[in-house]
Amino acid sequence: MQFSVNWQGVYPALLTPFTAGDAVDLTLFETNLRAQLSAGVHGLILSGSLGETSTLTRSERLELLDKAIAVSAGQVPVIMNIAEASTRDAIAAARDAEAGGADGLMLLPPMRYFADSRETVAFFRAVAESTPLPIMIYNNPVDYKIPVTIAMFEELATLPNIQAVKESTRDLTNLTRMRNAFGDRYKLLCGVDTLALEALLLGADGWVAGLVDAFPQETVHLYELALAGKLDKARALYRWFMPLLELDIHPKLVQYIKLAATATGIGSEYVRAPRLMLEGEERSRVEAIIQTAIASRPALLRPEDSLA
C-alpha cells in the first residue's frame, strides 16, 4: 500500500487532555481536533512531547489515533509520534500506527540512551525499513541531546520513506545548510514556535506548532500571511503572538500550553503525574501572559481578504 503525506503547512503537536480522574478525555480531544480542523491546519501529530507520550499506554495512544482518524475523516494526514527507548519497541510502535490507520510517523532518536551517529542512523534505518509509512525525523539536540547532522541525513537519504525533518536545532542557518545539501529531498518544518516566522521566510515548508493547541486560527493565519508575502501583517501578528509562543520553549511547556488551551475553551489543565498542575506565583504569571494576549487578540482576515 502506498502512503502519501504532503509535509507542508501547519501540523499541530496535539495535547493529550485528561479527566480529573487521570483518564484520557476523548471528548475534549475531539473538541480540540475540531477547532484545529476548522482553523485549516494541514496535518495532525499525536503523542508527541506536548502529548505527554512518555506517560501514555499503548492502548491510550491507539485510542487517540482512532479518534483523530474518525474526526478528521481524511481531511488531513494523521501522524503518530514514535519515541521509544529500544529499536524493537520503536518498530512495534510503527507497526501499531500502520495497522491503526496512521498516515505517517514522526520519529525521535532513541530515548534515554545517548546514541552516537552510527547507532542513531541504524535506529532510524531499522524503523524506516519496517514500515511503508512516510517519516519525519525530529531533529532536536537541545532537548534530546542527539544531533542529526548533514552527514547523517546523507545516509538516510537512501530511504525513500524518510521524507521530512522537524527542524528544532534552534539554529536557523541549519535550514539553509539542509537546502544547500539536499535541495528539496527533505521537507523542512520548523519545530520551535519562537522561530516560526523566520523559518518560514527562509523557506521552511511548514510548522510543527505548539501554541496552535490553544490558538489554532492565529497560528494558521500567521503561516498563510508568510506564505502570501504579507510581511507587515505577519510581523504584527507575530509580535502579538510572541509572549504566548515563548511558553513553548520552557521545560513546563505542557502545563503552560494546557493552561492556555483551557483559557480559550478547547483544553483542560489536567496533566499526568509526575507532572503537576501549576500553582502559586508561577500559575499567576503564566495566566497573566495568556489573559493579556486574549484581551488584545487581533481580528483576523484571510490573506486574500487583507489589504495589500
C-alpha positions in Angstrom: 0.0 0.0 0.0 1.3 3.5 -0.9 1.0 6.2 1.7 1.4 9.9 1.0 1.9 13.0 3.2 2.5 16.5 1.8 4.6 17.7 4.8 3.5 21.3 4.2 1.7 23.8 6.3 0.7 23.8 10.0 0.9 20.5 11.8 -0.3 20.8 15.5 1.7 18.8 18.1 -1.5 17.9 19.8 -2.1 17.9 23.6 -3.5 14.8 25.3 -6.3 16.0 27.5 -7.0 14.1 30.7 -10.0 14.0 33.1 -9.8 14.8 36.8 -9.6 11.0 37.3 -6.5 10.7 35.0 -8.2 9.1 32.1 -7.7 10.3 28.5 -10.5 12.7 27.8 -11.6 11.7 24.3 -14.5 14.2 24.3 -12.3 17.2 24.9 -9.7 15.7 22.5 -12.4 15.8 19.8 -13.3 19.4 20.7 -9.7 20.4 20.2 -9.4 18.4 17.0 -12.5 20.1 15.5 -11.0 23.5 16.4 -7.8 22.6 14.6 -9.6 21.4 11.5 -11.9 24.4 11.5 -8.9 26.7 11.5 -7.5 25.0 8.5 -4.5 23.0 9.8 -2.7 20.8 7.3 -2.0 17.7 9.4 -2.2 16.3 13.0 0.6 14.9 15.1 -0.4 12.6 18.0 1.5 11.5 21.1 4.4 13.9 20.9 6.2 15.6 23.8 3.3 18.0 24.2 1.0 15.0 24.1 2.8 13.6 27.2 3.7 10.5 25.2 6.0 9.1 27.9 3.1 8.7 30.3 0.7 7.1 27.8 0.0 3.4 27.4 -0.1 1.6 24.1 -3.9 1.3 24.2 -4.3 5.1 25.0 -2.1 6.0 22.0 -4.2 3.8 19.8 -7.5 5.3 21.2 -6.2 8.8 20.3 -5.3 7.6 16.8 -8.7 6.0 16.3 -10.4 9.3 17.4 -8.2 11.5 15.3 -8.8 9.4 12.2 -12.6 9.3 12.8 -12.9 13.1 13.4 -10.5 14.2 10.6 -12.3 11.8 8.2 -9.5 12.1 5.6 -9.3 15.9 5.6 -5.7 15.9 6.7 -3.0 13.3 7.4 -2.8 11.9 10.9 0.8 11.4 12.1 1.8 9.3 15.0 4.9 10.2 17.1 7.4 7.4 17.9 9.5 8.0 21.0 10.8 4.7 22.3 13.9 3.5 24.2 14.7 0.5 22.1 14.7 -0.2 18.4 12.4 -3.2 18.9 9.8 -1.1 20.7 10.1 1.6 18.1 9.4 -0.9 15.3 6.5 -2.3 17.2 5.0 1.2 17.7 5.5 2.0 14.0 3.6 -1.2 13.0 0.9 -0.4 15.5 0.5 3.0 13.9 0.4 1.5 10.5 -2.2 -1.1 11.5 -4.2 1.6 13.2 -4.5 3.7 10.1 -1.9 6.4 10.7 -0.8 8.2 7.5 2.8 8.8 8.7 5.2 8.9 11.6 7.3 11.4 13.4 10.4 9.6 14.7 12.7 10.7 17.6 16.2 9.3 18.2 16.5 6.6 20.8 15.2 7.8 24.1 17.1 7.5 27.4 20.4 6.5 25.7 22.9 8.9 24.2 23.4 7.1 20.9 26.3 8.1 18.6 25.8 8.9 15.0 26.2 5.3 13.8 23.7 4.0 16.3 21.2 6.8 15.6 21.3 6.2 11.8 20.9 2.4 12.4 17.9 3.1 14.6 16.2 5.4 12.1 17.0 2.9 9.3 15.6 -0.1 11.1 12.3 1.7 11.8 12.0 3.1 8.3 12.7 -0.4 6.8 10.0 -1.9 9.0 7.1 0.2 7.6 6.0 1.9 4.3 4.7 4.9 6.3 6.2 8.3 5.4 8.5 9.5 8.2 9.5 12.9 9.6 12.7 12.8 11.6 12.6 15.0 14.7 16.0 16.8 15.0 16.1 18.4 18.5 19.5 18.2 20.0 18.7 20.9 22.5 16.1 18.8 24.4 17.1 15.3 23.3 20.9 15.7 23.2 21.3 13.7 19.9 22.0 15.9 16.8 21.1 14.6 13.4 23.8 16.1 11.2 24.1 16.7 7.5 26.3 13.6 7.2 23.6 11.5 8.9 20.9 12.9 6.6 23.1 11.9 3.7 23.0 8.3 4.9 19.2 8.4 5.4 18.5 9.9 2.0 18.6 6.4 0.5 15.4 5.6 2.4 12.5 6.9 0.4 10.0 7.0 3.2 12.2 9.3 5.3 10.8 12.4 3.8 10.8 15.3 6.2 12.5 16.9 9.2 11.1 18.6 12.2 13.9 21.3 12.5 14.3 22.1 16.2 18.0 22.7 16.4 17.2 26.4 17.1 19.9 27.3 14.6 18.1 29.0 11.7 21.2 28.6 9.5 20.6 24.8 9.5 17.6 25.4 7.2 19.9 26.8 4.6 22.5 24.1 5.2 19.9 21.5 4.6 18.7 23.2 1.4 22.2 23.6 0.1 23.0 19.9 0.9 19.8 18.3 -0.3 17.7 20.8 -2.3 14.1 19.6 -2.0 14.9 16.0 -1.0 13.6 16.6 2.5 10.6 18.7 3.5 11.6 21.0 6.4 9.2 22.0 9.1 10.0 24.5 11.9 9.6 22.9 15.3 10.2 25.9 17.5 7.3 28.3 17.9 9.5 31.4 18.6 11.4 30.9 15.3 8.4 30.1 13.1 8.1 33.3 11.0 11.9 33.4 10.5 11.9 29.8 9.4 9.0 30.2 7.0 10.7 33.2 5.4 13.9 31.2 5.0 11.9 28.6 3.0 10.6 26.1 5.6 7.8 24.0 4.2 5.7 24.1 7.3 5.5 24.5 11.1 5.0 21.8 13.7 3.3 24.1 16.2 2.7 24.1 19.9 0.5 27.2 20.8 -1.8 26.1 18.0 -3.3 23.9 20.6 -4.8 27.0 22.2 -4.8 29.4 19.3 -5.3 27.5 16.0 -6.7 30.4 14.0 -3.9 32.7 14.7 -1.3 30.0 14.0 -2.7 29.1 10.6 -3.2 32.8 9.8 0.4 33.6 10.5 1.5 30.7 8.2 -0.8 32.0 5.5 0.4 35.6 5.8 4.1 34.4 5.5 3.2 32.2 2.5 1.4 35.1 0.8 4.3 37.5 1.4 2.1 39.8 3.6 5.1 40.6 5.8 3.9 43.7 7.6 0.8 41.9 8.7 2.8 38.8 9.5 5.2 40.7 11.7 2.3 42.5 13.5 0.6 39.2 14.3 3.9 37.5 15.3 4.7 40.4 17.7 1.3 39.9 19.4 1.8 36.1 19.5 5.4 36.1 20.8 4.7 36.2 24.6 2.5 33.2 24.1 4.9 31.4 21.7 7.6 31.7 24.4 5.5 29.3 26.5 6.6 26.6 24.1 10.3 26.8 24.9 10.0 26.3 28.7 10.5 22.9 30.4 6.9 23.1 31.6 5.6 23.8 28.1 2.9 21.1 28.6 1.5 22.7 31.7 1.8 26.2 30.1 0.1 25.3 26.9 -2.6 23.3 28.6 -3.4 26.4 30.7 -3.6 28.4 27.5 -5.9 25.9 25.9 -8.1 25.9 29.0 -8.4 29.7 28.7 -9.5 29.5 25.1 -12.1 26.8 25.8 -10.5 23.9 23.9 -8.5 22.2 26.5 -8.1 21.4 30.2 -5.1 21.9 32.5 -5.1 18.3 33.9 -1.7 16.7 33.4 -0.4 13.2 34.2 2.0 12.7 37.1 4.8 13.2 37.6 3.8 16.5 36.1 1.7 18.6 38.4 -0.7 21.5 37.6 0.6 25.0 38.0 0.1 26.9 41.2 1.1 30.0 43.1 3.2 32.7 41.5 4.1 30.6 38.5 0.5 30.0 37.7 -0.4 33.7 38.2 2.5 34.7 35.9 1.5 32.4 33.1 -2.2 33.2 33.4 -1.3 36.9 33.1 0.6 36.3 29.8 -2.4 34.4 28.5 -5.1 36.8 29.6 -3.1 39.8 28.3 -2.9 38.2 24.9 -6.6 37.2 24.9 -7.5 40.8 25.8 -5.7 42.1 22.7 -6.5 39.2 20.4 -6.5 40.5 16.9 -9.4 40.2 14.5 -8.3 38.0 11.6 -8.8 38.1 7.9 -7.6 35.5 5.4 -4.6 36.7 3.4 -6.7 37.1 0.2 -9.1 39.4 2.0 -6.4 41.5 3.6 -5.3 44.9 2.3 -2.0 44.8 0.4 
